Amino acid sequence: MRFRKNLFRCSQIMAYEMSKHLAYDTKEVTTPLGSLDMNLLAEQPVLVSILRAGVPMHNGFLDFFDHADNGFISAYRKHSGGHKFVVKVEYLAMPPIEDRVLFLVDPMIASGRSIVLTHQAIVPAQGNPSKVFIAGLIGSEEGVEYVRRHLPDAHIFIGAIDNELTAKSYIVPGLGDAGDLAFGAKSSG
Protein backbone atom coordinates (compact mmCIF):
# COMPACT_ATOMS: atom_id res chain seq x y z
CA MET A 1 0.00 0.00 0.00
CA ARG A 2 2.90 2.37 0.69
CA PHE A 3 4.21 1.89 -2.86
CA ARG A 4 0.75 2.65 -4.27
CA LYS A 5 0.48 5.80 -2.15
CA ASN A 6 3.95 6.96 -3.20
CA LEU A 7 3.07 6.46 -6.88
CA PHE A 8 0.02 8.64 -6.23
CA ARG A 9 2.11 11.36 -4.55
CA CYS A 10 4.82 11.36 -7.22
CA SER A 11 2.10 11.65 -9.87
CA GLN A 12 0.60 14.72 -8.23
CA ILE A 13 4.00 16.42 -8.39
CA MET A 14 4.54 15.28 -11.98
CA ALA A 15 1.08 16.55 -12.97
CA TYR A 16 1.92 19.96 -11.53
CA GLU A 17 5.21 20.07 -13.47
CA MET A 18 3.47 18.99 -16.68
CA SER A 19 0.79 21.64 -16.20
CA LYS A 20 3.46 24.27 -16.79
CA HIS A 21 3.61 23.12 -20.43
CA LEU A 22 -0.10 23.45 -21.22
CA ALA A 23 -2.01 26.34 -22.76
CA TYR A 24 -3.91 28.77 -20.54
CA ASP A 25 -6.61 31.36 -21.21
CA THR A 26 -7.40 34.40 -19.10
CA LYS A 27 -10.95 34.10 -17.78
CA GLU A 28 -12.97 36.08 -15.30
CA VAL A 29 -13.59 34.17 -12.07
CA THR A 30 -16.37 35.40 -9.82
CA THR A 31 -16.50 34.70 -6.10
CA PRO A 32 -19.11 35.83 -3.55
CA LEU A 33 -16.85 38.83 -2.79
CA GLY A 34 -15.85 39.94 -6.28
CA SER A 35 -14.26 38.91 -9.56
CA LEU A 36 -10.75 38.62 -10.93
CA ASP A 37 -9.11 37.67 -14.23
CA MET A 38 -7.24 34.35 -13.78
CA ASN A 39 -5.21 32.07 -16.00
CA LEU A 40 -7.12 28.79 -16.36
CA LEU A 41 -6.39 25.75 -18.52
CA ALA A 42 -7.51 26.34 -22.10
CA GLU A 43 -8.60 22.70 -22.24
CA GLN A 44 -8.54 19.69 -19.98
CA PRO A 45 -6.29 16.81 -21.08
CA VAL A 46 -7.40 13.28 -21.81
CA LEU A 47 -5.68 11.11 -19.22
CA VAL A 48 -4.95 7.54 -20.37
CA SER A 49 -3.34 4.98 -18.08
CA ILE A 50 -2.00 1.55 -18.83
CA LEU A 51 -3.70 -1.00 -16.60
CA ARG A 52 -2.99 -2.10 -13.85
CA ALA A 53 0.28 -0.48 -12.82
CA GLY A 54 -0.85 2.93 -14.09
CA VAL A 55 -3.91 3.18 -11.82
CA PRO A 56 -2.15 4.83 -8.83
CA MET A 57 -0.50 7.32 -11.19
CA HIS A 58 -3.84 7.91 -12.91
CA ASN A 59 -5.40 8.79 -9.56
CA GLY A 60 -2.56 11.21 -8.77
CA PHE A 61 -3.00 12.97 -12.12
CA LEU A 62 -6.78 12.99 -11.71
CA ASP A 63 -6.35 14.59 -8.29
CA PHE A 64 -4.61 17.47 -10.07
CA PHE A 65 -6.58 17.52 -13.37
CA ASP A 66 -9.94 16.81 -11.78
CA HIS A 67 -11.93 17.69 -14.90
CA ALA A 68 -9.86 15.56 -17.30
CA ASP A 69 -11.51 12.98 -19.50
CA ASN A 70 -10.26 9.48 -18.74
CA GLY A 71 -9.20 6.44 -20.68
CA PHE A 72 -7.77 3.04 -19.86
CA ILE A 73 -5.87 0.53 -21.93
CA SER A 74 -4.32 -2.84 -21.16
CA ALA A 75 -0.79 -3.59 -22.28
CA TYR A 76 0.98 -6.61 -20.88
CA ARG A 77 3.83 -8.99 -21.61
CA LYS A 78 2.83 -12.28 -23.22
CA HIS A 79 5.79 -14.61 -22.78
CA SER A 80 6.55 -17.23 -25.40
CA GLY A 81 9.43 -19.01 -23.68
CA GLY A 82 12.77 -17.87 -22.36
CA HIS A 83 13.27 -14.12 -22.47
CA LYS A 84 11.02 -13.65 -25.49
CA PHE A 85 7.73 -11.85 -25.18
CA VAL A 86 5.39 -9.63 -27.12
CA VAL A 87 3.45 -6.74 -25.68
CA LYS A 88 -0.28 -7.38 -26.06
CA VAL A 89 -2.68 -4.46 -26.17
CA GLU A 90 -6.26 -5.67 -25.77
CA TYR A 91 -8.61 -3.45 -23.81
CA LEU A 92 -9.33 0.15 -24.78
CA ALA A 93 -11.96 2.37 -23.14
CA MET A 94 -11.63 6.10 -23.73
CA PRO A 95 -13.15 9.21 -25.26
CA PRO A 96 -12.14 10.65 -28.64
CA ILE A 97 -8.80 12.48 -28.59
CA GLU A 98 -8.91 14.30 -31.94
CA ASP A 99 -7.10 17.66 -31.51
CA ARG A 100 -6.92 17.22 -27.74
CA VAL A 101 -4.01 17.03 -25.32
CA LEU A 102 -3.25 13.39 -24.50
CA PHE A 103 -1.45 12.22 -21.35
CA LEU A 104 -0.16 8.62 -21.48
CA VAL A 105 0.71 7.34 -18.01
CA ASP A 106 2.73 4.25 -17.11
CA PRO A 107 5.04 4.00 -14.07
CA MET A 108 7.81 2.03 -15.79
CA ILE A 109 9.15 2.75 -19.26
CA ALA A 110 11.36 -0.32 -19.58
CA SER A 111 11.62 -1.26 -23.27
CA GLY A 112 9.27 1.57 -24.31
CA ARG A 113 7.14 -0.79 -26.38
CA SER A 114 4.05 -0.56 -24.15
CA ILE A 115 3.83 3.22 -24.53
CA VAL A 116 4.46 3.13 -28.29
CA LEU A 117 1.97 0.30 -28.88
CA THR A 118 -0.58 2.07 -26.69
CA HIS A 119 -0.24 5.21 -28.80
CA GLN A 120 -0.51 3.13 -32.00
CA ALA A 121 -3.72 1.50 -30.70
CA ILE A 122 -5.31 4.75 -29.57
CA VAL A 123 -4.76 7.01 -32.58
CA PRO A 124 -6.59 4.99 -35.28
CA ALA A 125 -9.51 4.35 -32.93
CA GLN A 126 -9.82 7.78 -31.29
CA GLY A 127 -8.13 10.38 -33.53
CA ASN A 128 -4.93 12.41 -33.62
CA PRO A 129 -4.16 14.38 -30.45
CA SER A 130 -2.89 17.94 -30.66
CA LYS A 131 -0.10 17.13 -28.19
CA VAL A 132 1.16 13.98 -26.48
CA PHE A 133 2.66 13.96 -22.99
CA ILE A 134 4.14 10.76 -21.57
CA ALA A 135 4.58 10.34 -17.82
CA GLY A 136 6.65 7.63 -16.16
CA LEU A 137 8.23 7.23 -12.76
CA ILE A 138 11.31 5.29 -13.89
CA GLY A 139 12.64 4.39 -17.32
CA SER A 140 15.63 2.77 -18.88
CA GLU A 141 17.88 4.73 -21.23
CA GLU A 142 17.04 2.23 -23.97
CA GLY A 143 13.29 2.48 -23.39
CA VAL A 144 13.20 6.27 -23.33
CA GLU A 145 15.25 6.36 -26.56
CA TYR A 146 12.83 3.87 -28.15
CA VAL A 147 9.91 6.12 -27.27
CA ARG A 148 11.74 9.20 -28.60
CA ARG A 149 12.45 7.42 -31.92
CA HIS A 150 8.86 6.25 -32.40
CA LEU A 151 7.05 9.28 -30.92
CA PRO A 152 9.43 12.17 -31.68
CA ASP A 153 6.84 14.88 -31.01
CA ALA A 154 5.86 13.53 -27.57
CA HIS A 155 6.89 15.38 -24.43
CA ILE A 156 8.39 12.84 -22.01
CA PHE A 157 8.35 13.44 -18.25
CA ILE A 158 10.15 10.84 -16.20
CA GLY A 159 11.28 10.81 -12.59
CA ALA A 160 14.54 8.90 -13.13
CA ILE A 161 16.35 7.12 -15.94
CA ASP A 162 18.35 4.01 -15.07
CA ASN A 163 21.06 2.86 -17.44
CA GLU A 164 20.43 -0.89 -17.58
CA LEU A 165 17.70 -2.95 -19.22
CA THR A 166 18.09 -6.71 -18.71
CA ALA A 167 17.50 -9.40 -21.34
CA LYS A 168 14.04 -9.84 -19.79
CA SER A 169 13.40 -6.08 -20.24
CA TYR A 170 13.54 -5.22 -16.55
CA ILE A 171 14.98 -1.88 -15.46
CA VAL A 172 18.06 -2.13 -13.20
CA PRO A 173 18.19 -1.03 -10.49
CA GLY A 174 14.55 0.00 -11.10
CA LEU A 175 11.92 -0.75 -8.49
CA GLY A 176 10.46 -4.07 -9.60
CA ASP A 177 7.03 -4.76 -11.08
CA ALA A 178 4.96 -1.65 -10.32
CA GLY A 179 1.64 -3.49 -10.65
CA ASP A 180 2.71 -6.21 -8.25
CA LEU A 181 4.14 -3.70 -5.77
CA ALA A 182 0.95 -1.60 -5.85
CA PHE A 183 -1.66 -4.39 -5.88
CA GLY A 184 0.02 -7.72 -5.05
CA ALA A 185 1.49 -10.46 -7.20
CA LYS A 186 -0.44 -11.75 -10.20
CA SER A 187 -1.46 -15.37 -10.32
CA SER A 188 0.37 -17.43 -12.92
CA GLY A 189 -2.84 -18.88 -14.33
C-alpha positions as CSV (number, residue, x, y, z in Angstrom):
1,M,0.0,0.0,0.0
2,R,2.9,2.4,0.7
3,F,4.2,1.9,-2.9
4,R,0.7,2.6,-4.3
5,K,0.5,5.8,-2.1
6,N,3.9,7.0,-3.2
7,L,3.1,6.5,-6.9
8,F,0.0,8.6,-6.2
9,R,2.1,11.4,-4.5
10,C,4.8,11.4,-7.2
11,S,2.1,11.7,-9.9
12,Q,0.6,14.7,-8.2
13,I,4.0,16.4,-8.4
14,M,4.5,15.3,-12.0
15,A,1.1,16.5,-13.0
16,Y,1.9,20.0,-11.5
17,E,5.2,20.1,-13.5
18,M,3.5,19.0,-16.7
19,S,0.8,21.6,-16.2
20,K,3.5,24.3,-16.8
21,H,3.6,23.1,-20.4
22,L,-0.1,23.4,-21.2
23,A,-2.0,26.3,-22.8
24,Y,-3.9,28.8,-20.5
25,D,-6.6,31.4,-21.2
26,T,-7.4,34.4,-19.1
27,K,-10.9,34.1,-17.8
28,E,-13.0,36.1,-15.3
29,V,-13.6,34.2,-12.1
30,T,-16.4,35.4,-9.8
31,T,-16.5,34.7,-6.1
32,P,-19.1,35.8,-3.5
33,L,-16.9,38.8,-2.8
34,G,-15.9,39.9,-6.3
35,S,-14.3,38.9,-9.6
36,L,-10.7,38.6,-10.9
37,D,-9.1,37.7,-14.2
38,M,-7.2,34.4,-13.8
39,N,-5.2,32.1,-16.0
40,L,-7.1,28.8,-16.4
41,L,-6.4,25.8,-18.5
42,A,-7.5,26.3,-22.1
43,E,-8.6,22.7,-22.2
44,Q,-8.5,19.7,-20.0
45,P,-6.3,16.8,-21.1
46,V,-7.4,13.3,-21.8
47,L,-5.7,11.1,-19.2
48,V,-5.0,7.5,-20.4
49,S,-3.3,5.0,-18.1
50,I,-2.0,1.5,-18.8
51,L,-3.7,-1.0,-16.6
52,R,-3.0,-2.1,-13.9
53,A,0.3,-0.5,-12.8
54,G,-0.8,2.9,-14.1
55,V,-3.9,3.2,-11.8
56,P,-2.2,4.8,-8.8
57,M,-0.5,7.3,-11.2
58,H,-3.8,7.9,-12.9
59,N,-5.4,8.8,-9.6
60,G,-2.6,11.2,-8.8
61,F,-3.0,13.0,-12.1
62,L,-6.8,13.0,-11.7
63,D,-6.4,14.6,-8.3
64,F,-4.6,17.5,-10.1
65,F,-6.6,17.5,-13.4
66,D,-9.9,16.8,-11.8
67,H,-11.9,17.7,-14.9
68,A,-9.9,15.6,-17.3
69,D,-11.5,13.0,-19.5
70,N,-10.3,9.5,-18.7
71,G,-9.2,6.4,-20.7
72,F,-7.8,3.0,-19.9
73,I,-5.9,0.5,-21.9
74,S,-4.3,-2.8,-21.2
75,A,-0.8,-3.6,-22.3
76,Y,1.0,-6.6,-20.9
77,R,3.8,-9.0,-21.6
78,K,2.8,-12.3,-23.2
79,H,5.8,-14.6,-22.8
80,S,6.6,-17.2,-25.4
81,G,9.4,-19.0,-23.7
82,G,12.8,-17.9,-22.4
83,H,13.3,-14.1,-22.5
84,K,11.0,-13.6,-25.5
85,F,7.7,-11.9,-25.2
86,V,5.4,-9.6,-27.1
87,V,3.5,-6.7,-25.7
88,K,-0.3,-7.4,-26.1
89,V,-2.7,-4.5,-26.2
90,E,-6.3,-5.7,-25.8
91,Y,-8.6,-3.5,-23.8
92,L,-9.3,0.1,-24.8
93,A,-12.0,2.4,-23.1
94,M,-11.6,6.1,-23.7
95,P,-13.1,9.2,-25.3
96,P,-12.1,10.7,-28.6
97,I,-8.8,12.5,-28.6
98,E,-8.9,14.3,-31.9
99,D,-7.1,17.7,-31.5
100,R,-6.9,17.2,-27.7
101,V,-4.0,17.0,-25.3
102,L,-3.2,13.4,-24.5
103,F,-1.4,12.2,-21.4
104,L,-0.2,8.6,-21.5
105,V,0.7,7.3,-18.0
106,D,2.7,4.2,-17.1
107,P,5.0,4.0,-14.1
108,M,7.8,2.0,-15.8
109,I,9.1,2.7,-19.3
110,A,11.4,-0.3,-19.6
111,S,11.6,-1.3,-23.3
112,G,9.3,1.6,-24.3
113,R,7.1,-0.8,-26.4
114,S,4.0,-0.6,-24.1
115,I,3.8,3.2,-24.5
116,V,4.5,3.1,-28.3
117,L,2.0,0.3,-28.9
118,T,-0.6,2.1,-26.7
119,H,-0.2,5.2,-28.8
120,Q,-0.5,3.1,-32.0
121,A,-3.7,1.5,-30.7
122,I,-5.3,4.7,-29.6
123,V,-4.8,7.0,-32.6
124,P,-6.6,5.0,-35.3
125,A,-9.5,4.4,-32.9
126,Q,-9.8,7.8,-31.3
127,G,-8.1,10.4,-33.5
128,N,-4.9,12.4,-33.6
129,P,-4.2,14.4,-30.5
130,S,-2.9,17.9,-30.7
131,K,-0.1,17.1,-28.2
132,V,1.2,14.0,-26.5
133,F,2.7,14.0,-23.0
134,I,4.1,10.8,-21.6
135,A,4.6,10.3,-17.8
136,G,6.6,7.6,-16.2
137,L,8.2,7.2,-12.8
138,I,11.3,5.3,-13.9
139,G,12.6,4.4,-17.3
140,S,15.6,2.8,-18.9
141,E,17.9,4.7,-21.2
142,E,17.0,2.2,-24.0
143,G,13.3,2.5,-23.4
144,V,13.2,6.3,-23.3
145,E,15.2,6.4,-26.6
146,Y,12.8,3.9,-28.2
147,V,9.9,6.1,-27.3
148,R,11.7,9.2,-28.6
149,R,12.4,7.4,-31.9
150,H,8.9,6.3,-32.4
151,L,7.0,9.3,-30.9
152,P,9.4,12.2,-31.7
153,D,6.8,14.9,-31.0
154,A,5.9,13.5,-27.6
155,H,6.9,15.4,-24.4
156,I,8.4,12.8,-22.0
157,F,8.4,13.4,-18.3
158,I,10.1,10.8,-16.2
159,G,11.3,10.8,-12.6
160,A,14.5,8.9,-13.1
161,I,16.4,7.1,-15.9
162,D,18.3,4.0,-15.1
163,N,21.1,2.9,-17.4
164,E,20.4,-0.9,-17.6
165,L,17.7,-2.9,-19.2
166,T,18.1,-6.7,-18.7
167,A,17.5,-9.4,-21.3
168,K,14.0,-9.8,-19.8
169,S,13.4,-6.1,-20.2
170,Y,13.5,-5.2,-16.5
171,I,15.0,-1.9,-15.5
172,V,18.1,-2.1,-13.2
173,P,18.2,-1.0,-10.5
174,G,14.6,0.0,-11.1
175,L,11.9,-0.7,-8.5
176,G,10.5,-4.1,-9.6
177,D,7.0,-4.8,-11.1
178,A,5.0,-1.7,-10.3
179,G,1.6,-3.5,-10.7
180,D,2.7,-6.2,-8.2
181,L,4.1,-3.7,-5.8
182,A,1.0,-1.6,-5.9
183,F,-1.7,-4.4,-5.9
184,G,0.0,-7.7,-5.1
185,A,1.5,-10.5,-7.2
186,K,-0.4,-11.7,-10.2
187,S,-1.5,-15.4,-10.3
188,S,0.4,-17.4,-12.9
189,G,-2.8,-18.9,-14.3
